[in-house]
Amino acid sequence: MADYLQPISKKLRVLSALGLTLVAVLLILLFVMLLVAGIRHDRFAEDDYGLVLLLAFIGLTGLIFSYLAWRLWRGATSANAVTLIPTWFIQVFGVFLLAGAVFGAYHGTNLFLLEGVFVALAMIFIGRHIARKKRDGK
């Protein structure tokens, strides 16, 4: 089994941070443009919540990518002294991935169900893997 908690090189960390920063800036600009266009064309007065949901998704995704890029630029490990991203952050997105895999399977998309469930469970239980790794001194 591959060990996904190996240290990464500074070059790979900087490239990842650069890519995430670019995507975060683009998402935040898109959020602002859609917000201004929605206000200007009075789209929020209607009972159509599609634009509001789209804005919430784009804004939240932009904030998440900004947070991840900031963590990568900083380069310091989190409180567990192993990962750059906090364990709770990885676990929360593991829960989202698990919910998405189950939702997709319920609606007939079984293609990635098995792999999605295993990856989600690995993300959810990463705290145990880190504790075991620290205990064994690896």
C-alpha atoms as a printed R data frame, in Angstrom:
    type eleno elety resid chain resno       x      y       z
1   ATOM     1    CA   MET     A     1   0.000  0.000   0.000
2   ATOM     2    CA   ALA     A     2   1.318  3.428  -0.924
3   ATOM     3    CA   ASP     A     3   2.158  5.835   1.873
4   ATOM     4    CA   TYR     A     4   0.466  9.112   0.995
5   ATOM     5    CA   LEU     A     5   1.941 10.927   3.971
6   ATOM     6    CA   GLN     A     6   5.453 11.201   2.587
7   ATOM     7    CA   PRO     A     7   7.125 14.621   2.550
8   ATOM     8    CA   ILE     A     8   6.947 16.505  -0.752
9   ATOM     9    CA   SER     A     9   9.661 18.586  -2.341
10  ATOM    10    CA   LYS     A    10   9.640 22.353  -2.102
11  ATOM    11    CA   LYS     A    11   9.340 22.601  -5.891
12  ATOM    12    CA   LEU     A    12   6.152 20.501  -5.948
13  ATOM    13    CA   ARG     A    13   4.694 22.452  -3.018
14  ATOM    14    CA   VAL     A    14   5.359 25.792  -4.726
15  ATOM    15    CA   LEU     A    15   3.894 24.550  -8.039
16  ATOM    16    CA   SER     A    16   0.794 23.323  -6.216
17  ATOM    17    CA   ALA     A    17   0.456 26.605  -4.350
18  ATOM    18    CA   LEU     A    18   0.840 28.558  -7.593
19  ATOM    19    CA   GLY     A    19  -1.866 26.535  -9.329
20  ATOM    20    CA   LEU     A    20  -4.250 26.814  -6.396
21  ATOM    21    CA   THR     A    21  -3.631 30.560  -6.130
22  ATOM    22    CA   LEU     A    22  -4.416 31.040  -9.822
23  ATOM    23    CA   VAL     A    23  -7.642 29.039  -9.580
24  ATOM    24    CA   ALA     A    24  -8.661 30.810  -6.347
25  ATOM    25    CA   VAL     A    25  -8.144 34.247  -7.920
26  ATOM    26    CA   LEU     A    26 -10.155 33.233 -11.005
27  ATOM    27    CA   LEU     A    27 -12.997 31.852  -8.874
28  ATOM    28    CA   ILE     A    28 -13.149 34.962  -6.706
29  ATOM    29    CA   LEU     A    29 -13.144 37.201  -9.796
30  ATOM    30    CA   LEU     A    30 -15.936 35.091 -11.308
31  ATOM    31    CA   PHE     A    31 -17.880 35.377  -8.046
32  ATOM    32    CA   VAL     A    32 -17.545 39.167  -8.030
33  ATOM    33    CA   MET     A    33 -18.486 39.450 -11.723
34  ATOM    34    CA   LEU     A    34 -21.596 37.290 -11.288
35  ATOM    35    CA   LEU     A    35 -22.589 39.158  -8.138
36  ATOM    36    CA   VAL     A    36 -22.281 42.552  -9.846
37  ATOM    37    CA   ALA     A    37 -24.141 41.299 -12.938
38  ATOM    38    CA   GLY     A    38 -26.909 39.840 -10.767
39  ATOM    39    CA   ILE     A    39 -27.302 43.090  -8.840
40  ATOM    40    CA   ARG     A    40 -27.126 45.211 -11.974
41  ATOM    41    CA   HIS     A    41 -29.768 43.200 -13.839
42  ATOM    42    CA   ASP     A    42 -31.933 42.799 -10.720
43  ATOM    43    CA   ARG     A    43 -31.755 38.979 -10.804
44  ATOM    44    CA   PHE     A    44 -32.006 38.647  -7.025
45  ATOM    45    CA   ALA     A    45 -35.535 40.110  -6.890
46  ATOM    46    CA   GLU     A    46 -36.948 37.041  -8.655
47  ATOM    47    CA   ASP     A    47 -37.727 33.758  -6.944
48  ATOM    48    CA   ASP     A    48 -35.053 31.995  -8.981
49  ATOM    49    CA   TYR     A    49 -32.471 30.644  -6.533
50  ATOM    50    CA   GLY     A    50 -30.193 29.191  -9.195
51  ATOM    51    CA   LEU     A    51 -27.945 32.249  -9.282
52  ATOM    52    CA   VAL     A    52 -27.784 32.372  -5.492
53  ATOM    53    CA   LEU     A    53 -26.768 28.691  -5.303
54  ATOM    54    CA   LEU     A    54 -24.200 29.190  -8.072
55  ATOM    55    CA   LEU     A    55 -22.751 32.219  -6.281
56  ATOM    56    CA   ALA     A    56 -22.602 30.329  -2.987
57  ATOM    57    CA   PHE     A    57 -20.828 27.383  -4.634
58  ATOM    58    CA   ILE     A    58 -18.315 29.541  -6.522
59  ATOM    59    CA   GLY     A    59 -17.645 31.763  -3.503
60  ATOM    60    CA   LEU     A    60 -17.186 28.851  -1.102
61  ATOM    61    CA   THR     A    61 -14.935 27.012  -3.569
62  ATOM    62    CA   GLY     A    62 -12.852 30.182  -4.048
63  ATOM    63    CA   LEU     A    63 -12.456 30.586  -0.291
64  ATOM    64    CA   ILE     A    64 -11.482 26.942   0.164
65  ATOM    65    CA   PHE     A    65  -8.897 27.135  -2.620
66  ATOM    66    CA   SER     A    66  -7.547 30.375  -1.127
67  ATOM    67    CA   TYR     A    67  -7.181 28.679   2.251
68  ATOM    68    CA   LEU     A    68  -5.411 25.679   0.716
69  ATOM    69    CA   ALA     A    69  -3.074 27.922  -1.295
70  ATOM    70    CA   TRP     A    70  -2.267 29.969   1.811
71  ATOM    71    CA   ARG     A    71  -1.396 26.790   3.717
72  ATOM    72    CA   LEU     A    72   0.855 25.596   0.895
73  ATOM    73    CA   TRP     A    73   2.611 28.974   0.552
74  ATOM    74    CA   ARG     A    74   3.245 28.997   4.290
75  ATOM    75    CA   GLY     A    75   4.792 25.555   4.088
76  ATOM    76    CA   ALA     A    76   4.510 24.813   7.787
77  ATOM    77    CA   THR     A    77   3.007 21.545   8.880
78  ATOM    78    CA   SER     A    78  -0.275 21.527  10.751
79  ATOM    79    CA   ALA     A    79  -0.702 20.628  14.416
80  ATOM    80    CA   ASN     A    80  -0.279 16.914  13.668
81  ATOM    81    CA   ALA     A    81   3.281 17.680  12.395
82  ATOM    82    CA   VAL     A    82   2.731 15.458   9.350
83  ATOM    83    CA   THR     A    83   0.357 17.112   6.861
84  ATOM    84    CA   LEU     A    84   0.278 20.647   5.485
85  ATOM    85    CA   ILE     A    85  -3.531 20.703   5.625
86  ATOM    86    CA   PRO     A    86  -5.252 20.221   9.008
87  ATOM    87    CA   THR     A    87  -6.624 16.747   9.636
88  ATOM    88    CA   TRP     A    88 -10.155 18.029  10.267
89  ATOM    89    CA   PHE     A    89 -10.143 19.686   6.830
90  ATOM    90    CA   ILE     A    90  -9.227 16.417   5.112
91  ATOM    91    CA   GLN     A    91 -11.838 14.534   7.133
92  ATOM    92    CA   VAL     A    92 -14.639 16.996   6.315
93  ATOM    93    CA   PHE     A    93 -13.991 16.657   2.602
94  ATOM    94    CA   GLY     A    94 -13.846 12.886   3.027
95  ATOM    95    CA   VAL     A    95 -17.393 13.065   4.374
96  ATOM    96    CA   PHE     A    96 -18.407 15.194   1.361
97  ATOM    97    CA   LEU     A    97 -16.781 12.699  -1.008
98  ATOM    98    CA   LEU     A    98 -18.547  9.798   0.683
99  ATOM    99    CA   ALA     A    99 -21.899 11.597   0.439
100 ATOM   100    CA   GLY     A   100 -21.241 12.324  -3.241
101 ATOM   101    CA   ALA     A   101 -20.312  8.709  -3.983
102 ATOM   102    CA   VAL     A   102 -23.459  7.433  -2.258
103 ATOM   103    CA   PHE     A   103 -25.584 10.069  -4.015
104 ATOM   104    CA   GLY     A   104 -24.093  9.085  -7.367
105 ATOM   105    CA   ALA     A   105 -24.710  5.395  -6.697
106 ATOM   106    CA   TYR     A   106 -28.299  6.108  -5.682
107 ATOM   107    CA   HIS     A   107 -28.894  7.882  -8.992
108 ATOM   108    CA   GLY     A   108 -27.381  5.084 -11.047
109 ATOM   109    CA   THR     A   109 -23.734  6.116 -11.486
110 ATOM   110    CA   ASN     A   110 -21.925  3.113 -10.028
111 ATOM   111    CA   LEU     A   111 -18.740  3.619 -12.023
112 ATOM   112    CA   PHE     A   112 -16.586  5.105  -9.271
113 ATOM   113    CA   LEU     A   113 -18.632  4.074  -6.240
114 ATOM   114    CA   LEU     A   114 -16.228  1.474  -4.869
115 ATOM   115    CA   GLU     A   115 -13.119  3.591  -5.358
116 ATOM   116    CA   GLY     A   116 -14.873  6.736  -4.105
117 ATOM   117    CA   VAL     A   117 -15.993  5.008  -0.910
118 ATOM   118    CA   PHE     A   118 -12.507  3.681  -0.173
119 ATOM   119    CA   VAL     A   119 -10.838  7.046  -0.826
120 ATOM   120    CA   ALA     A   120 -13.471  8.801   1.310
121 ATOM   121    CA   LEU     A   121 -12.969  6.344   4.157
122 ATOM   122    CA   ALA     A   122  -9.197  6.825   3.933
123 ATOM   123    CA   MET     A   123  -9.726 10.589   4.191
124 ATOM   124    CA   ILE     A   124 -12.113 10.218   7.125
125 ATOM   125    CA   PHE     A   125  -9.766  7.919   9.059
126 ATOM   126    CA   ILE     A   126  -6.536  9.784   8.247
127 ATOM   127    CA   GLY     A   127  -6.192 10.785  11.908
128 ATOM   128    CA   ARG     A   128  -5.752  7.153  12.892
129 ATOM   129    CA   HIS     A   129  -3.136  6.645  10.182
130 ATOM   130    CA   ILE     A   130  -1.189  9.697  11.358
131 ATOM   131    CA   ALA     A   131  -1.352  8.526  14.985
132 ATOM   132    CA   ARG     A   132  -0.103  5.065  13.975
133 ATOM   133    CA   LYS     A   133   2.681  6.576  11.883
134 ATOM   134    CA   LYS     A   134   3.809  8.797  14.756
135 ATOM   135    CA   ARG     A   135   3.578  5.927  17.241
136 ATOM   136    CA   ASP     A   136   5.687  3.622  15.046
137 ATOM   137    CA   GLY     A   137   8.229  6.416  14.499
138 ATOM   138    CA   LYS     A   138   8.063  6.411  10.705
